[in-house]
Amino acid sequence: MHVNLHINGQPVAVPAGCSVAAALAIAGSGISRTSVNGEARAPLCGMGICQECRVSINGVRGLACQTTCSADMRVEFT
């Protein structure tokens, strides 16, 4: 079973139950944000401590590694 969501406006189908961090990896590079210096950042610890996976999920800031994908979810990062 798959869940359909949007990452930066692009539709993505991912396995049901996977995290947003996993969806980012499935969708391509796995990048979740850029640093203040413009460097690409990606999830590091996988348990919410490092804060590297901060994204906007349905308009609210959250951690990609701690959020399970749901249907029609909208994930944005810059």
NUBAKOL-523447 format. One record per atom (N, C-alpha, C, O): residue number from 0; atom name; residue in one letter; x, y, z. Coordinates in Angstrom, 2 decimals, decimal comma. Example, Ala and Ser with C-alpha at 12.3 -4.5 7.8 and 13.67 -1.06 7.14 Angstrom:
@nr->0&atom->N&rest->a&px->13,19&py->-5,69&pz->7,80
@nr->0&atom->CA&rest->a&px->12,30&py->-4,50&pz->7,80
@nr->0&atom->C&rest->a&px->13,20&py->-3,30&pz->7,80
@nr->0&atom->O&rest->a&px->14,24&py->-3,32&pz->8,46
@nr->1&atom->N&rest->s&px->12,85&py->-2,25&pz->7,08
@nr->1&atom->CA&rest->s&px->13,67&py->-1,06&pz->7,14
@nr->1&atom->C&rest->s&px->12,90&py->0,03&pz->7,87
@nr->1&atom->O&rest->s&px->13,41&py->1,14&pz->8,04
***
This chain:
@nr->0&atom->N&rest->m&px->0,84&py->-1,18&pz->0,00
@nr->0&atom->CA&rest->m&px->0,00&py->0,00&pz->0,00
@nr->0&atom->C&rest->m&px->0,89&py->1,25&pz->0,00
@nr->0&atom->O&rest->m&px->1,91&py->1,29&pz->0,68
@nr->1&atom->N&rest->h&px->0,48&py->2,24&pz->-0,77
@nr->1&atom->CA&rest->h&px->1,24&py->3,48&pz->-0,88
@nr->1&atom->C&rest->h&px->0,40&py->4,69&pz->-0,44
@nr->1&atom->O&rest->h&px->-0,83&py->4,63&pz->-0,43
@nr->2&atom->N&rest->v&px->1,08&py->5,75&pz->-0,09
@nr->2&atom->CA&rest->v&px->0,47&py->7,03&pz->0,27
@nr->2&atom->C&rest->v&px->0,96&py->8,06&pz->-0,73
@nr->2&atom->O&rest->v&px->2,15&py->8,08&pz->-1,06
@nr->3&atom->N&rest->n&px->0,07&py->8,89&pz->-1,21
@nr->3&atom->CA&rest->n&px->0,44&py->9,96&pz->-2,14
@nr->3&atom->C&rest->n&px->0,56&py->11,28&pz->-1,38
@nr->3&atom->O&rest->n&px->-0,34&py->11,66&pz->-0,63
@nr->4&atom->N&rest->l&px->1,68&py->11,97&pz->-1,57
@nr->4&atom->CA&rest->l&px->1,89&py->13,27&pz->-0,96
@nr->4&atom->C&rest->l&px->2,64&py->14,15&pz->-1,95
@nr->4&atom->O&rest->l&px->2,99&py->13,72&pz->-3,04
@nr->5&atom->N&rest->h&px->2,88&py->15,40&pz->-1,55
@nr->5&atom->CA&rest->h&px->3,60&py->16,34&pz->-2,41
@nr->5&atom->C&rest->h&px->4,83&py->16,84&pz->-1,67
@nr->5&atom->O&rest->h&px->4,75&py->17,24&pz->-0,51
@nr->6&atom->N&rest->i&px->5,97&py->16,80&pz->-2,35
@nr->6&atom->CA&rest->i&px->7,21&py->17,35&pz->-1,81
@nr->6&atom->C&rest->i&px->7,64&py->18,47&pz->-2,73
@nr->6&atom->O&rest->i&px->7,96&py->18,25&pz->-3,90
@nr->7&atom->N&rest->n&px->7,65&py->19,68&pz->-2,19
@nr->7&atom->CA&rest->n&px->7,93&py->20,89&pz->-2,98
@nr->7&atom->C&rest->n&px->7,08&py->20,93&pz->-4,25
@nr->7&atom->O&rest->n&px->7,57&py->21,28&pz->-5,32
@nr->8&atom->N&rest->g&px->5,82&py->20,57&pz->-4,11
@nr->8&atom->CA&rest->g&px->4,87&py->20,65&pz->-5,21
@nr->8&atom->C&rest->g&px->4,85&py->19,46&pz->-6,14
@nr->8&atom->O&rest->g&px->3,99&py->19,38&pz->-7,02
@nr->9&atom->N&rest->q&px->5,79&py->18,53&pz->-5,98
@nr->9&atom->CA&rest->q&px->5,87&py->17,36&pz->-6,85
@nr->9&atom->C&rest->q&px->5,17&py->16,17&pz->-6,20
@nr->9&atom->O&rest->q&px->5,44&py->15,87&pz->-5,04
@nr->10&atom->N&rest->p&px->4,30&py->15,48&pz->-6,92
@nr->10&atom->CA&rest->p&px->3,64&py->14,30&pz->-6,34
@nr->10&atom->C&rest->p&px->4,63&py->13,15&pz->-6,16
@nr->10&atom->O&rest->p&px->5,48&py->12,89&pz->-7,01
@nr->11&atom->N&rest->v&px->4,49&py->12,48&pz->-5,03
@nr->11&atom->CA&rest->v&px->5,35&py->11,35&pz->-4,70
@nr->11&atom->C&rest->v&px->4,50&py->10,26&pz->-4,06
@nr->11&atom->O&rest->v&px->3,67&py->10,56&pz->-3,20
@nr->12&atom->N&rest->a&px->4,68&py->9,03&pz->-4,47
@nr->12&atom->CA&rest->a&px->4,03&py->7,88&pz->-3,84
@nr->12&atom->C&rest->a&px->5,08&py->7,15&pz->-3,01
@nr->12&atom->O&rest->a&px->6,13&py->6,77&pz->-3,52
@nr->13&atom->N&rest->v&px->4,78&py->6,95&pz->-1,72
@nr->13&atom->CA&rest->v&px->5,72&py->6,28&pz->-0,81
@nr->13&atom->C&rest->v&px->4,99&py->5,17&pz->-0,07
@nr->13&atom->O&rest->v&px->3,76&py->5,18&pz->0,02
@nr->14&atom->N&rest->p&px->5,73&py->4,20&pz->0,46
@nr->14&atom->CA&rest->p&px->5,09&py->3,13&pz->1,22
@nr->14&atom->C&rest->p&px->4,36&py->3,69&pz->2,45
@nr->14&atom->O&rest->p&px->4,87&py->4,56&pz->3,14
@nr->15&atom->N&rest->a&px->3,17&py->3,18&pz->2,70
@nr->15&atom->CA&rest->a&px->2,42&py->3,60&pz->3,89
@nr->15&atom->C&rest->a&px->3,25&py->3,31&pz->5,14
@nr->15&atom->O&rest->a&px->3,88&py->2,27&pz->5,24
@nr->16&atom->N&rest->g&px->3,23&py->4,25&pz->6,08
@nr->16&atom->CA&rest->g&px->3,95&py->4,08&pz->7,33
@nr->16&atom->C&rest->g&px->5,36&py->4,61&pz->7,35
@nr->16&atom->O&rest->g&px->6,00&py->4,61&pz->8,40
@nr->17&atom->N&rest->c&px->5,86&py->5,09&pz->6,20
@nr->17&atom->CA&rest->c&px->7,23&py->5,60&pz->6,21
@nr->17&atom->C&rest->c&px->7,25&py->7,04&pz->6,72
@nr->17&atom->O&rest->c&px->6,24&py->7,74&pz->6,73
@nr->18&atom->N&rest->s&px->8,42&py->7,46&pz->7,15
@nr->18&atom->CA&rest->s&px->8,58&py->8,82&pz->7,66
@nr->18&atom->C&rest->s&px->8,74&py->9,80&pz->6,51
@nr->18&atom->O&rest->s&px->9,03&py->9,41&pz->5,38
@nr->19&atom->N&rest->v&px->8,55&py->11,07&pz->6,81
@nr->19&atom->CA&rest->v&px->8,77&py->12,11&pz->5,81
@nr->19&atom->C&rest->v&px->10,24&py->12,10&pz->5,39
@nr->19&atom->O&rest->v&px->10,54&py->12,35&pz->4,22
@nr->20&atom->N&rest->a&px->11,16&py->11,83&pz->6,31
@nr->20&atom->CA&rest->a&px->12,58&py->11,75&pz->5,96
@nr->20&atom->C&rest->a&px->12,82&py->10,66&pz->4,93
@nr->20&atom->O&rest->a&px->13,58&py->10,86&pz->3,98
@nr->21&atom->N&rest->a&px->12,18&py->9,51&pz->5,10
@nr->21&atom->CA&rest->a&px->12,30&py->8,43&pz->4,12
@nr->21&atom->C&rest->a&px->11,69&py->8,84&pz->2,79
@nr->21&atom->O&rest->a&px->12,23&py->8,51&pz->1,73
@nr->22&atom->N&rest->a&px->10,59&py->9,57&pz->2,83
@nr->22&atom->CA&rest->a&px->9,94&py->10,05&pz->1,60
@nr->22&atom->C&rest->a&px->10,87&py->10,99&pz->0,85
@nr->22&atom->O&rest->a&px->10,92&py->10,95&pz->-0,38
@nr->23&atom->N&rest->l&px->11,60&py->11,84&pz->1,56
@nr->23&atom->CA&rest->l&px->12,56&py->12,74&pz->0,92
@nr->23&atom->C&rest->l&px->13,63&py->11,94&pz->0,19
@nr->23&atom->O&rest->l&px->14,03&py->12,30&pz->-0,91
@nr->24&atom->N&rest->a&px->14,09&py->10,85&pz->0,80
@nr->24&atom->CA&rest->a&px->15,10&py->10,00&pz->0,17
@nr->24&atom->C&rest->a&px->14,52&py->9,28&pz->-1,04
@nr->24&atom->O&rest->a&px->15,17&py->9,18&pz->-2,08
@nr->25&atom->N&rest->i&px->13,29&py->8,79&pz->-0,91
@nr->25&atom->CA&rest->i&px->12,64&py->8,10&pz->-2,02
@nr->25&atom->C&rest->i&px->12,44&py->9,05&pz->-3,20
@nr->25&atom->O&rest->i&px->12,58&py->8,65&pz->-4,36
@nr->26&atom->N&rest->a&px->12,10&py->10,31&pz->-2,88
@nr->26&atom->CA&rest->a&px->11,80&py->11,29&pz->-3,92
@nr->26&atom->C&rest->a&px->13,03&py->11,80&pz->-4,66
@nr->26&atom->O&rest->a&px->12,92&py->12,39&pz->-5,73
@nr->27&atom->N&rest->g&px->14,21&py->11,58&pz->-4,09
@nr->27&atom->CA&rest->g&px->15,41&py->12,08&pz->-4,77
@nr->27&atom->C&rest->g&px->16,60&py->12,17&pz->-3,86
@nr->27&atom->O&rest->g&px->17,13&py->11,15&pz->-3,41
@nr->28&atom->N&rest->s&px->17,03&py->13,38&pz->-3,59
@nr->28&atom->CA&rest->s&px->18,30&py->13,60&pz->-2,91
@nr->28&atom->C&rest->s&px->18,26&py->13,38&pz->-1,40
@nr->28&atom->O&rest->s&px->19,31&py->13,14&pz->-0,80
@nr->29&atom->N&rest->g&px->17,10&py->13,45&pz->-0,78
@nr->29&atom->CA&rest->g&px->17,02&py->13,32&pz->0,67
@nr->29&atom->C&rest->g&px->17,25&py->14,62&pz->1,40
@nr->29&atom->O&rest->g&px->17,19&py->14,66&pz->2,63
@nr->30&atom->N&rest->i&px->17,51&py->15,69&pz->0,67
@nr->30&atom->CA&rest->i&px->17,77&py->16,99&pz->1,29
@nr->30&atom->C&rest->i&px->16,48&py->17,52&pz->1,92
@nr->30&atom->O&rest->i&px->15,41&py->17,47&pz->1,31
@nr->31&atom->N&rest->s&px->16,61&py->18,04&pz->3,15
@nr->31&atom->CA&rest->s&px->15,45&py->18,58&pz->3,84
@nr->31&atom->C&rest->s&px->15,48&py->20,09&pz->3,99
@nr->31&atom->O&rest->s&px->14,45&py->20,71&pz->4,24
@nr->32&atom->N&rest->r&px->16,65&py->20,70&pz->3,86
@nr->32&atom->CA&rest->r&px->16,75&py->22,16&pz->3,98
@nr->32&atom->C&rest->r&px->18,13&py->22,60&pz->3,55
@nr->32&atom->O&rest->r&px->18,99&py->21,78&pz->3,25
@nr->33&atom->N&rest->t&px->18,33&py->23,91&pz->3,51
@nr->33&atom->CA&rest->t&px->19,67&py->24,46&pz->3,29
@nr->33&atom->C&rest->t&px->20,06&py->25,26&pz->4,52
@nr->33&atom->O&rest->t&px->19,21&py->25,85&pz->5,19
@nr->34&atom->N&rest->s&px->21,35&py->25,28&pz->4,81
@nr->34&atom->CA&rest->s&px->21,86&py->26,03&pz->5,96
@nr->34&atom->C&rest->s&px->21,87&py->27,51&pz->5,63
@nr->34&atom->O&rest->s&px->21,57&py->27,90&pz->4,50
@nr->35&atom->N&rest->v&px->22,20&py->28,33&pz->6,61
@nr->35&atom->CA&rest->v&px->22,29&py->29,77&pz->6,38
@nr->35&atom->C&rest->v&px->23,38&py->30,10&pz->5,36
@nr->35&atom->O&rest->v&px->23,36&py->31,17&pz->4,75
@nr->36&atom->N&rest->n&px->24,32&py->29,19&pz->5,17
@nr->36&atom->CA&rest->n&px->25,39&py->29,36&pz->4,18
@nr->36&atom->C&rest->n&px->25,02&py->28,78&pz->2,83
@nr->36&atom->O&rest->n&px->25,82&py->28,82&pz->1,89
@nr->37&atom->N&rest->g&px->23,79&py->28,23&pz->2,71
@nr->37&atom->CA&rest->g&px->23,33&py->27,67&pz->1,46
@nr->37&atom->C&rest->g&px->23,73&py->26,22&pz->1,21
@nr->37&atom->O&rest->g&px->23,53&py->25,69&pz->0,12
@nr->38&atom->N&rest->e&px->24,31&py->25,57&pz->2,23
@nr->38&atom->CA&rest->e&px->24,71&py->24,18&pz->2,09
@nr->38&atom->C&rest->e&px->23,51&py->23,26&pz->2,26
@nr->38&atom->O&rest->e&px->22,65&py->23,50&pz->3,10
@nr->39&atom->N&rest->a&px->23,45&py->22,20&pz->1,47
@nr->39&atom->CA&rest->a&px->22,38&py->21,22&pz->1,57
@nr->39&atom->C&rest->a&px->22,48&py->20,46&pz->2,88
@nr->39&atom->O&rest->a&px->23,57&py->20,06&pz->3,28
@nr->40&atom->N&rest->r&px->21,36&py->20,27&pz->3,55
@nr->40&atom->CA&rest->r&px->21,31&py->19,53&pz->4,81
@nr->40&atom->C&rest->r&px->20,34&py->18,38&pz->4,65
@nr->40&atom->O&rest->r&px->19,38&py->18,48&pz->3,88
@nr->41&atom->N&rest->a&px->20,57&py->17,31&pz->5,36
@nr->41&atom->CA&rest->a&px->19,71&py->16,13&pz->5,30
@nr->41&atom->C&rest->a&px->19,58&py->15,55&pz->6,71
@nr->41&atom->O&rest->a&px->20,39&py->15,87&pz->7,58
@nr->42&atom->N&rest->p&px->18,58&py->14,72&pz->6,93
@nr->42&atom->CA&rest->p&px->18,44&py->14,08&pz->8,24
@nr->42&atom->C&rest->p&px->19,74&py->13,39&pz->8,64
@nr->42&atom->O&rest->p&px->20,40&py->12,76&pz->7,82
@nr->43&atom->N&rest->l&px->20,09&py->13,51&pz->9,91
@nr->43&atom->CA&rest->l&px->21,34&py->12,94&pz->10,38
@nr->43&atom->C&rest->l&px->21,09&py->11,88&pz->11,46
@nr->43&atom->O&rest->l&px->21,48&py->10,73&pz->11,29
@nr->44&atom->N&rest->c&px->20,45&py->12,27&pz->12,56
@nr->44&atom->CA&rest->c&px->20,33&py->11,34&pz->13,68
@nr->44&atom->C&rest->c&px->19,13&py->10,40&pz->13,56
@nr->44&atom->O&rest->c&px->19,18&py->9,28&pz->14,08
@nr->45&atom->N&rest->g&px->18,08&py->10,83&pz->12,89
@nr->45&atom->CA&rest->g&px->16,90&py->9,98&pz->12,72
@nr->45&atom->C&rest->g&px->16,02&py->9,87&pz->13,94
@nr->45&atom->O&rest->g&px->15,08&py->9,07&pz->13,95
@nr->46&atom->N&rest->m&px->16,30&py->10,66&pz->15,00
@nr->46&atom->CA&rest->m&px->15,46&py->10,59&pz->16,19
@nr->46&atom->C&rest->m&px->15,10&py->11,96&pz->16,75
@nr->46&atom->O&rest->m&px->14,66&py->12,06&pz->17,90
@nr->47&atom->N&rest->g&px->15,27&py->13,02&pz->15,97
@nr->47&atom->CA&rest->g&px->14,80&py->14,34&pz->16,35
@nr->47&atom->C&rest->g&px->15,72&py->15,19&pz->17,18
@nr->47&atom->O&rest->g&px->15,34&py->16,29&pz->17,59
@nr->48&atom->N&rest->i&px->16,94&py->14,72&pz->17,44
@nr->48&atom->CA&rest->i&px->17,86&py->15,49&pz->18,28
@nr->48&atom->C&rest->i&px->18,64&py->16,53&pz->17,48
@nr->48&atom->O&rest->i&px->18,84&py->17,65&pz->17,95
@nr->49&atom->N&rest->c&px->19,07&py->16,17&pz->16,27
@nr->49&atom->CA&rest->c&px->19,97&py->17,06&pz->15,51
@nr->49&atom->C&rest->c&px->19,24&py->18,22&pz->14,84
@nr->49&atom->O&rest->c&px->19,87&py->19,23&pz->14,53
@nr->50&atom->N&rest->q&px->17,94&py->18,10&pz->14,61
@nr->50&atom->CA&rest->q&px->17,14&py->19,17&pz->13,98
@nr->50&atom->C&rest->q&px->17,51&py->19,44&pz->12,53
@nr->50&atom->O&rest->q&px->17,06&py->20,44&pz->11,97
@nr->51&atom->N&rest->e&px->18,30&py->18,58&pz->11,90
@nr->51&atom->CA&rest->e&px->18,71&py->18,80&pz->10,51
@nr->51&atom->C&rest->e&px->17,58&py->18,54&pz->9,52
@nr->51&atom->O&rest->e&px->17,67&py->18,97&pz->8,37
@nr->52&atom->N&rest->c&px->16,52&py->17,87&pz->9,93
@nr->52&atom->CA&rest->c&px->15,46&py->17,49&pz->9,00
@nr->52&atom->C&rest->c&px->14,23&py->18,39&pz->9,10
@nr->52&atom->O&rest->c&px->13,13&py->17,97&pz->8,78
@nr->53&atom->N&rest->r&px->14,42&py->19,63&pz->9,55
@nr->53&atom->CA&rest->r&px->13,29&py->20,55&pz->9,67
@nr->53&atom->C&rest->r&px->12,69&py->20,87&pz->8,31
@nr->53&atom->O&rest->r&px->13,40&py->21,26&pz->7,38
@nr->54&atom->N&rest->v&px->11,39&py->20,69&pz->8,19
@nr->54&atom->CA&rest->v&px->10,66&py->21,00&pz->6,97
@nr->54&atom->C&rest->v&px->9,31&py->21,62&pz->7,36
@nr->54&atom->O&rest->v&px->8,94&py->21,63&pz->8,54
@nr->55&atom->N&rest->s&px->8,61&py->22,12&pz->6,38
@nr->55&atom->CA&rest->s&px->7,24&py->22,60&pz->6,60
@nr->55&atom->C&rest->s&px->6,30&py->21,48&pz->6,15
@nr->55&atom->O&rest->s&px->6,34&py->21,05&pz->5,00
@nr->56&atom->N&rest->i&px->5,45&py->21,02&pz->7,06
@nr->56&atom->CA&rest->i&px->4,51&py->19,95&pz->6,77
@nr->56&atom->C&rest->i&px->3,10&py->20,53&pz->6,91
@nr->56&atom->O&rest->i&px->2,66&py->20,86&pz->8,01
@nr->57&atom->N&rest->n&px->2,42&py->20,63&pz->5,78
@nr->57&atom->CA&rest->n&px->1,09&py->21,26&pz->5,75
@nr->57&atom->C&rest->n&px->1,11&py->22,64&pz->6,40
@nr->57&atom->O&rest->n&px->0,18&py->23,02&pz->7,11
@nr->58&atom->N&rest->g&px->2,18&py->23,39&pz->6,14
@nr->58&atom->CA&rest->g&px->2,30&py->24,77&pz->6,61
@nr->58&atom->C&rest->g&px->2,82&py->24,94&pz->8,01
@nr->58&atom->O&rest->g&px->2,91&py->26,06&pz->8,50
@nr->59&atom->N&rest->v&px->3,18&py->23,84&pz->8,68
@nr->59&atom->CA&rest->v&px->3,69&py->23,91&pz->10,06
@nr->59&atom->C&rest->v&px->5,09&py->23,30&pz->10,08
@nr->59&atom->O&rest->v&px->5,32&py->22,24&pz->9,51
@nr->60&atom->N&rest->r&px->6,02&py->23,98&pz->10,76
@nr->60&atom->CA&rest->r&px->7,39&py->23,46&pz->10,85
@nr->60&atom->C&rest->r&px->7,40&py->22,18&pz->11,67
@nr->60&atom->O&rest->r&px->6,75&py->22,09&pz->12,71
@nr->61&atom->N&rest->g&px->8,14&py->21,20&pz->11,20
@nr->61&atom->CA&rest->g&px->8,23&py->19,93&pz->11,91
@nr->61&atom->C&rest->g&px->9,49&py->19,19&pz->11,53
@nr->61&atom->O&rest->g&px->10,25&py->19,63&pz->10,68
@nr->62&atom->N&rest->l&px->9,69&py->18,06&pz->12,18
@nr->62&atom->CA&rest->l&px->10,85&py->17,22&pz->11,92
@nr->62&atom->C&rest->l&px->10,45&py->16,07&pz->11,00
@nr->62&atom->O&rest->l&px->9,53&py->15,31&pz->11,30
@nr->63&atom->N&rest->a&px->11,14&py->15,95&pz->9,89
@nr->63&atom->CA&rest->a&px->10,82&py->14,92&pz->8,91
@nr->63&atom->C&rest->a&px->11,02&py->13,52&pz->9,47
@nr->63&atom->O&rest->a&px->10,29&py->12,60&pz->9,11
@nr->64&atom->N&rest->c&px->12,01&py->13,34&pz->10,34
@nr->64&atom->CA&rest->c&px->12,30&py->12,00&pz->10,85
@nr->64&atom->C&rest->c&px->11,26&py->11,54&pz->11,87
@nr->64&atom->O&rest->c&px->11,15&py->10,35&pz->12,14
@nr->65&atom->N&rest->q&px->10,52&py->12,47&pz->12,43
@nr->65&atom->CA&rest->q&px->9,55&py->12,14&pz->13,48
@nr->65&atom->C&rest->q&px->8,10&py->12,16&pz->12,98
@nr->65&atom->O&rest->q&px->7,18&py->11,98&pz->13,77
@nr->66&atom->N&rest->t&px->7,90&py->12,39&pz->11,70
@nr->66&atom->CA&rest->t&px->6,55&py->12,52&pz->11,15
@nr->66&atom->C&rest->t&px->6,28&py->11,42&pz->10,15
@nr->66&atom->O&rest->t&px->7,05&py->11,20&pz->9,22
@nr->67&atom->N&rest->t&px->5,17&py->10,72&pz->10,35
@nr->67&atom->CA&rest->t&px->4,76&py->9,66&pz->9,43
@nr->67&atom->C&rest->t&px->3,96&py->10,28&pz->8,28
@nr->67&atom->O&rest->t&px->3,12&py->11,15&pz->8,51
@nr->68&atom->N&rest->c&px->4,23&py->9,84&pz->7,08
@nr->68&atom->CA&rest->c&px->3,53&py->10,35&pz->5,90
@nr->68&atom->C&rest->c&px->2,04&py->10,03&pz->5,97
@nr->68&atom->O&rest->c&px->1,64&py->8,96&pz->6,45
@nr->69&atom->N&rest->s&px->1,24&py->10,96&pz->5,49
@nr->69&atom->CA&rest->s&px->-0,20&py->10,72&pz->5,37
@nr->69&atom->C&rest->s&px->-0,66&py->11,22&pz->4,01
@nr->69&atom->O&rest->s&px->0,03&py->12,01&pz->3,35
@nr->70&atom->N&rest->a&px->-1,81&py->10,76&pz->3,59
@nr->70&atom->CA&rest->a&px->-2,34&py->11,09&pz->2,27
@nr->70&atom->C&rest->a&px->-2,47&py->12,60&pz->2,11
@nr->70&atom->O&rest->a&px->-2,92&py->13,30&pz->3,02
@nr->71&atom->N&rest->d&px->-2,08&py->13,08&pz->0,94
@nr->71&atom->CA&rest->d&px->-2,20&py->14,49&pz->0,55
@nr->71&atom->C&rest->d&px->-1,38&py->15,44&pz->1,39
@nr->71&atom->O&rest->d&px->-1,61&py->16,65&pz->1,34
@nr->72&atom->N&rest->m&px->-0,43&py->14,93&pz->2,15
@nr->72&atom->CA&rest->m&px->0,47&py->15,78&pz->2,94
@nr->72&atom->C&rest->m&px->1,28&py->16,65&pz->1,99
@nr->72&atom->O&rest->m&px->1,65&py->16,22&pz->0,90
@nr->73&atom->N&rest->r&px->1,55&py->17,88&pz->2,41
@nr->73&atom->CA&rest->r&px->2,37&py->18,80&pz->1,62
@nr->73&atom->C&rest->r&px->3,63&py->19,14&pz->2,41
@nr->73&atom->O&rest->r&px->3,57&py->19,75&pz->3,48
@nr->74&atom->N&rest->v&px->4,76&py->18,74&pz->1,85
@nr->74&atom->CA&rest->v&px->6,05&py->18,96&pz->2,48
@nr->74&atom->C&rest->v&px->6,81&py->19,98&pz->1,65
@nr->74&atom->O&rest->v&px->6,93&py->19,85&pz->0,44
@nr->75&atom->N&rest->e&px->7,32&py->21,00&pz->2,33
@nr->75&atom->CA&rest->e&px->8,08&py->22,05&pz->1,66
@nr->75&atom->C&rest->e&px->9,40&py->22,26&pz->2,41
@nr->75&atom->O&rest->e&px->9,46&py->22,19&pz->3,63
@nr->76&atom->N&rest->f&px->10,44&py->22,52&pz->1,66
@nr->76&atom->CA&rest->f&px->11,72&py->22,88&pz->2,27
@nr->76&atom->C&rest->f&px->12,43&py->23,86&pz->1,36
@nr->76&atom->O&rest->f&px->12,15&py->23,94&pz->0,17
@nr->77&atom->N&rest->t&px->13,35&py->24,60&pz->1,93
@nr->77&atom->CA&rest->t&px->14,12&py->25,57&pz->1,15
@nr->77&atom->C&rest->t&px->15,58&py->25,45&pz->1,50
@nr->77&atom->O&rest->t&px->16,41&py->26,18&pz->0,95
***
